Amino acid sequence: MSNTNNKYVNKIKSVFGNLSDLTPEKLQGFVGETMILLSNLRTQFESNDPKVREEGIKAAQDLKDALTLQFESMAKLVGENPADLMALIKGMNPATTALKK
């Protein structure tokens, strides 16, 4: 995992590690950092250099794995099965609800 990804994973843990300390400011900062990281990944995916694209794919997979682990921890914290919580979240998302129709 790249240094940028390590920093991001640590940020995830600091923002969501203790939900009682979650503030709108922390969440806003996290969302901003997420948008920057996703923009950087997009640049890697669109690169003409196969090595850069491959690094982007690996970085995206590392982030997905880290987010999945964090989501599972959060689900356990609120006493929910991760799959059930994900279904609930998807059901609340207007985009996914529209797809069901």
Order of alpha helices (4+ residues) and beta strands (2+ residues): alpha-alpha-alpha-alpha-alpha
